[in-house]
Amino acid sequence: MQPVLFIPLSLSVLLLSGCGKKAPAAAPALPPAEVSVLPASSETVEVVRELPGRLDAVRVSEVRARVAGILLERTFKEGTEVKAGDVLFKIDPAPFEAARDSATAAAARVEATRDQAKAQAERVRLLSSSGAVSKQDLDNAEATLKVSEAEVLSSQAALKTAELNLGYATVTAPISGRIGRAEVTEGALVGQGAATLLATIQQLDPIYFDFTQSSSDLLALKRELAAGSAAAPATVDVTLLLDDGTVYDKPGKLLFSEVSVDQTTGMVSLRAEFPNPDRVLLPGMFARAKVVQAVKKNAVTIPQRALTRAKGGMGSVLVVDDSHKVQLRMVETGNVVGDKWVVTSGLQAGEKVIMEGHLKARPGAVVVPVAYVPTSEKPAGENTH
């Protein structure tokens, strides 16, 4: 006889109730996220470089004493504008006036001697033609005349030197410009053994801006120009950014670029010229030059906010393809043009770049793209994605 198994009533009720219970329903799928997109643009952009440099005077003249003497007077105000030929200093002229007078007297004396020798030579020539004097006497008379004429030339040179030295006692400005401080004061002995520096004049209008650019940048630019991906600008204008961040209101022009590369820095020197009528720019000031070096046509551009930088500096954007799927695209960028990046590779013009809704858009996910509207153009109170 088989043993009878007894199942408790409570357990049987649980089993029966369990058999009739349904499995939980799956959670409903979320609708695709809405993201704002903007097509990558194709436009003509300028290749602009910002290069650091320093301002330099167009001309610098060191005013020096050309004769030795006691400085009697300074006739200019330090830090003012002077014109070429203006009197700056006066050196005691008395010794030079005496030297000029002495040279004048010496010149008069030798001229009288020459006139006497000339008359004597003419008389000897007449006597020689009639045989009254010997050939030797004629030769001596003509030689004496030549010596006298040479002495006249020497005395004239000495007189000219004396007059020059007297003129140098009045020191004038060799160029027009702004004069600095006087290096000597009245009563000082100047020009003794060396040409004493008296003051320095700098021409400030126009003014030079000397700056440098790496040779690798210039080579890359030349390759683009040769390949036809960029064209040289019609005019090379230079904009100056001052050390305090302000923009100088007068454009400059590029004068030249150095033909050799600095072996220690690998940089090429360039120079621009700026008008400086108000003397705002001063030699020695540091600034940056914005130079338009080329023009690129059909360049692909995207707003800066659409680009994300990785740790290594590589840029990336999120793109929505034709099937509304998100793609992560690694891109390389060139210059910044306003608020846009110029994309050199990794993106084509017309591709839809996500501008808003990045957190909702994962690579591979399906999204609903809508046209991006800048915040400034949205109605007041409208939320952004």
ChimeraX attribute file (.defattr): number of C-alpha atoms within 10 A of each C-alpha:
attribute: neighborCount
match mode: 1-to-1
recipient: residues
	/A:1	3
	/A:2	4
	/A:3	5
	/A:4	6
	/A:5	6
	/A:6	6
	/A:7	8
	/A:8	8
	/A:9	9
	/A:10	8
	/A:11	10
	/A:12	11
	/A:13	10
	/A:14	10
	/A:15	11
	/A:16	10
	/A:17	10
	/A:18	10
	/A:19	8
	/A:20	7
	/A:21	8
	/A:22	7
	/A:23	5
	/A:24	6
	/A:25	6
	/A:26	6
	/A:27	6
	/A:28	6
	/A:29	6
	/A:30	6
	/A:31	9
	/A:32	14
	/A:33	15
	/A:34	16
	/A:35	23
	/A:36	21
	/A:37	23
	/A:38	22
	/A:39	19
	/A:40	20
	/A:41	20
	/A:42	16
	/A:43	14
	/A:44	14
	/A:45	19
	/A:46	21
	/A:47	22
	/A:48	17
	/A:49	18
	/A:50	16
	/A:51	18
	/A:52	18
	/A:53	20
	/A:54	18
	/A:55	23
	/A:56	23
	/A:57	19
	/A:58	16
	/A:59	16
	/A:60	17
	/A:61	16
	/A:62	16
	/A:63	23
	/A:64	18
	/A:65	25
	/A:66	19
	/A:67	23
	/A:68	21
	/A:69	21
	/A:70	18
	/A:71	22
	/A:72	17
	/A:73	15
	/A:74	18
	/A:75	13
	/A:76	16
	/A:77	13
	/A:78	14
	/A:79	13
	/A:80	12
	/A:81	16
	/A:82	23
	/A:83	15
	/A:84	11
	/A:85	12
	/A:86	16
	/A:87	16
	/A:88	20
	/A:89	24
	/A:90	21
	/A:91	27
	/A:92	18
	/A:93	19
	/A:94	12
	/A:95	15
	/A:96	23
	/A:97	17
	/A:98	13
	/A:99	19
	/A:100	21
	/A:101	15
	/A:102	15
	/A:103	21
	/A:104	18
	/A:105	14
	/A:106	19
	/A:107	21
	/A:108	15
	/A:109	15
	/A:110	20
	/A:111	19
	/A:112	14
	/A:113	19
	/A:114	21
	/A:115	15
	/A:116	14
	/A:117	21
	/A:118	18
	/A:119	13
	/A:120	16
	/A:121	21
	/A:122	15
	/A:123	13
	/A:124	20
	/A:125	19
	/A:126	13
	/A:127	15
	/A:128	16
	/A:129	12
	/A:130	8
	/A:131	10
	/A:132	11
	/A:133	14
	/A:134	12
	/A:135	13
	/A:136	9
	/A:137	15
	/A:138	21
	/A:139	14
	/A:140	13
	/A:141	19
	/A:142	18
	/A:143	14
	/A:144	19
	/A:145	22
	/A:146	15
	/A:147	13
	/A:148	21
	/A:149	19
	/A:150	14
	/A:151	19
	/A:152	21
	/A:153	14
	/A:154	15
	/A:155	21
	/A:156	19
	/A:157	14
	/A:158	19
	/A:159	21
	/A:160	15
	/A:161	16
	/A:162	22
	/A:163	18
	/A:164	14
	/A:165	20
	/A:166	21
	/A:167	18
	/A:168	19
	/A:169	25
	/A:170	20
	/A:171	22
	/A:172	20
	/A:173	21
	/A:174	16
	/A:175	20
	/A:176	20
	/A:177	24
	/A:178	19
	/A:179	26
	/A:180	16
	/A:181	14
	/A:182	18
	/A:183	12
	/A:184	15
	/A:185	14
	/A:186	13
	/A:187	13
	/A:188	12
	/A:189	17
	/A:190	22
	/A:191	19
	/A:192	13
	/A:193	8
	/A:194	12
	/A:195	14
	/A:196	19
	/A:197	16
	/A:198	21
	/A:199	20
	/A:200	18
	/A:201	25
	/A:202	23
	/A:203	20
	/A:204	27
	/A:205	22
	/A:206	17
	/A:207	24
	/A:208	26
	/A:209	30
	/A:210	21
	/A:211	21
	/A:212	20
	/A:213	19
	/A:214	15
	/A:215	17
	/A:216	12
	/A:217	13
	/A:218	14
	/A:219	11
	/A:220	11
	/A:221	19
	/A:222	16
	/A:223	13
	/A:224	16
	/A:225	16
	/A:226	11
	/A:227	10
	/A:228	12
	/A:229	15
	/A:230	23
	/A:231	19
	/A:232	18
	/A:233	14
	/A:234	10
	/A:235	11
	/A:236	15
	/A:237	16
	/A:238	24
	/A:239	20
	/A:240	24
	/A:241	19
	/A:242	15
	/A:243	12
	/A:244	8
	/A:245	10
	/A:246	10
	/A:247	15
	/A:248	16
	/A:249	10
	/A:250	11
	/A:251	14
	/A:252	22
	/A:253	18
	/A:254	17
	/A:255	12
	/A:256	11
	/A:257	15
	/A:258	12
	/A:259	8
	/A:260	11
	/A:261	14
	/A:262	13
	/A:263	8
	/A:264	6
	/A:265	10
	/A:266	13
	/A:267	19
	/A:268	20
	/A:269	18
	/A:270	18
	/A:271	19
	/A:272	24
	/A:273	21
	/A:274	22
	/A:275	18
	/A:276	16
	/A:277	11
	/A:278	8
	/A:279	12
	/A:280	10
	/A:281	24
	/A:282	17
	/A:283	16
	/A:284	12
	/A:285	13
	/A:286	19
	/A:287	24
	/A:288	23
	/A:289	25
	/A:290	16
	/A:291	21
	/A:292	19
	/A:293	20
	/A:294	22
	/A:295	18
	/A:296	20
	/A:297	14
	/A:298	13
	/A:299	21
	/A:300	23
	/A:301	27
	/A:302	26
	/A:303	18
	/A:304	15
	/A:305	13
	/A:306	20
	/A:307	21
	/A:308	14
	/A:309	12
	/A:310	10
	/A:311	6
	/A:312	6
	/A:313	9
	/A:314	13
	/A:315	18
	/A:316	19
	/A:317	22
	/A:318	23
	/A:319	25
	/A:320	27
	/A:321	15
	/A:322	9
	/A:323	8
	/A:324	16
	/A:325	18
	/A:326	22
	/A:327	19
	/A:328	14
	/A:329	14
	/A:330	17
	/A:331	17
	/A:332	15
	/A:333	18
	/A:334	12
	/A:335	16
	/A:336	19
	/A:337	16
	/A:338	8
	/A:339	10
	/A:340	17
	/A:341	21
	/A:342	23
	/A:343	22
	/A:344	15
	/A:345	12
	/A:346	13
	/A:347	21
	/A:348	16
	/A:349	16
	/A:350	12
	/A:351	16
	/A:352	25
	/A:353	27
	/A:354	26
	/A:355	25
	/A:356	20
	/A:357	17
	/A:358	14
	/A:359	9
	/A:360	14
	/A:361	24
	/A:362	15
	/A:363	14
	/A:364	12
	/A:365	14
	/A:366	19
	/A:367	22
	/A:368	15
	/A:369	22
	/A:370	13
	/A:371	13
	/A:372	17
	/A:373	14
	/A:374	9
	/A:375	11
	/A:376	7
	/A:377	7
	/A:378	11
	/A:379	8
	/A:380	8
	/A:381	6
	/A:382	8
	/A:383	8
	/A:384	13
	/A:385	14
